[in-house]
Amino acid sequence: MTLREAIKTRKTSNGHFEPRPVSIEHQRMLIEAAERAPSHFNSQPWRFVLIDDPLVRSKVATIGGRTMTQLIEGGTFFTRYRKYFRFSEEEMNERRDGIFIDQMPLALRPFIKQVFSDNVMNVLSKLGVARLLGEDNRKLIEGSPLLLAVLLTKEEYKPGELSGYYCTLSAGMAIEHIWLMTGDLGMGIQFISTPMEIPEAWQELKRVLEVPDDLELMAVYRLGYLPAEKQRPRIDWRSDHRKKLSQIAFRNTCATPEADAPSTL
Ligand SMILES: Cc1cc2nc3c(=O)[nH]c(=O)nc-3n(C[C@H](O)[C@H](O)[C@H](O)COP(=O)(O)O)c2cc1C
């Protein structure tokens, strides 16, 4: 796979993975890819926890499932993130960002916007939709043969200071290296973000992972080999849409948008 292909085909995997374990060799390749990333003064502030023990995975999965249910049930998820959902192809084609809701059951489509209103969410929650999505999430995490926690050493990571910003940039680059490497290994990867949205759940997760005081837990991912047959999840939290050059790039100063051109990838 060329680097260009790796970049072009990189995506979020939000379906099930094969149950077979990720080989130790591949796990080490992921970490080695991460540590090839740049960091300020070569400080390498990142740390990683490779989680393949079913018991620990199941504890993380329980927290992941429960927080998904809590966020949807309490309405937090949709009030916080409604702005990222696109409801028509026209809207998607114009903005070219966010998540296009194109997988609603046919009967619900005329009411698509209302489906995301607080009232309807309350009704859906009562119908058990929140628990259903939480349970989907729990199963996806528990069934992932490998979870990966990304941490930063507090010796370097000082939020609010420049070093905090540099650390966050470095961690992002390390994660992207892992992400690209998963593509080369026939694997998929997905961010597990719901525990992060509920501070008590994040603390609980830190206790499960026995995170010491001198490390900060930054992110958790689920990984595994991709099955031959992929099933789209109930809600597809990802998108291939990308903005045009003229929407994101400028020439020389911010006053001149870059001209659009056909994709080079
Ligand atoms: C900071 C950050 C947070 C994200 N949070 C989630 C998440 O909670 N769940 C998820 O499935 N994907 C998450 N994603 C993945 C994005 O939804 C995804 O990158 C985007 O829709 C584009 O899809 P693609 O990665 O397949 O190209 C996150 C990505 C980033 C960089």
The ligand as an SDF file (V2000), in Angstrom:
LIG
                    3D

 31 33  0  0  0  0  0  0  0  0999 V2000
  -11.3590   14.3930   17.8910 C   0  0  0  0  0  0  0  0  0  0  0  0
  -12.2170   13.3640   17.1950 C   0  0  0  0  0  0  0  0  0  0  0  0
  -13.3180   12.8510   17.8380 C   0  0  0  0  0  0  0  0  0  0  0  0
  -14.1000   11.8580   17.2160 C   0  0  0  0  0  0  0  0  0  0  0  0
  -15.1350   11.2770   17.8820 N   0  0  0  0  0  0  0  0  0  0  0  0
  -15.7020   10.1630   17.3680 C   0  0  0  0  0  0  0  0  0  0  0  0
  -16.6130    9.3790   18.1130 C   0  0  0  0  0  0  0  0  0  0  0  0
  -16.9180    9.7050   19.2310 O   0  0  0  0  0  0  0  0  0  0  0  0
  -17.1280    8.2650   17.5660 N   0  0  0  0  0  0  0  0  0  0  0  0
  -16.8100    7.8850   16.3030 C   0  0  0  0  0  0  0  0  0  0  0  0
  -17.2710    6.8610   15.8390 O   0  0  0  0  0  0  0  0  0  0  0  0
  -15.9660    8.6270   15.5580 N   0  0  0  0  0  0  0  0  0  0  0  0
  -15.4000    9.7370   16.0770 C   0  0  0  0  0  0  0  0  0  0  0  0
  -14.5060   10.4430   15.3300 N   0  0  0  0  0  0  0  0  0  0  0  0
  -14.3180   10.1120   13.9130 C   0  0  0  0  0  0  0  0  0  0  0  0
  -15.0720   11.0920   13.0030 C   0  0  0  0  0  0  0  0  0  0  0  0
  -16.4660   10.9590   13.1310 O   0  0  0  0  0  0  0  0  0  0  0  0
  -14.6380   10.8140   11.5740 C   0  0  0  0  0  0  0  0  0  0  0  0
  -13.2510   11.0250   11.4960 O   0  0  0  0  0  0  0  0  0  0  0  0
  -15.3360   11.6830   10.5260 C   0  0  0  0  0  0  0  0  0  0  0  0
  -16.7190   11.4660   10.4760 O   0  0  0  0  0  0  0  0  0  0  0  0
  -14.7790   11.3920    9.1430 C   0  0  0  0  0  0  0  0  0  0  0  0
  -14.9220   10.0150    8.8560 O   0  0  0  0  0  0  0  0  0  0  0  0
  -13.6420    9.1250    8.5260 P   0  0  0  0  0  0  0  0  0  0  0  0
  -12.7310    9.1140    9.7330 O   0  0  0  0  0  0  0  0  0  0  0  0
  -14.1700    7.7550    8.2410 O   0  0  0  0  0  0  0  0  0  0  0  0
  -12.9830    9.7560    7.3540 O   0  0  0  0  0  0  0  0  0  0  0  0
  -13.7550   11.4340   15.9240 C   0  0  0  0  0  0  0  0  0  0  0  0
  -12.6450   11.9790   15.2850 C   0  0  0  0  0  0  0  0  0  0  0  0
  -11.8670   12.9070   15.9150 C   0  0  0  0  0  0  0  0  0  0  0  0
  -10.6320   13.4230   15.2170 C   0  0  0  0  0  0  0  0  0  0  0  0
  1  2  1  0
  2  3  1  0
  2 30  2  0
  3  4  2  0
  4  5  1  0
  4 28  1  0
  5  6  2  0
  6  7  1  0
  6 13  1  0
  7  8  2  0
  7  9  1  0
  9 10  1  0
 10 11  2  0
 10 12  1  0
 12 13  2  0
 13 14  1  0
 14 15  1  0
 14 28  1  0
 15 16  1  0
 16 17  1  0
 16 18  1  0
 18 19  1  0
 18 20  1  0
 20 21  1  0
 20 22  1  0
 22 23  1  0
 23 24  1  0
 24 25  2  0
 24 26  1  0
 24 27  1  0
 28 29  2  0
 29 30  1  0
 30 31  1  0
M  END
$$$$
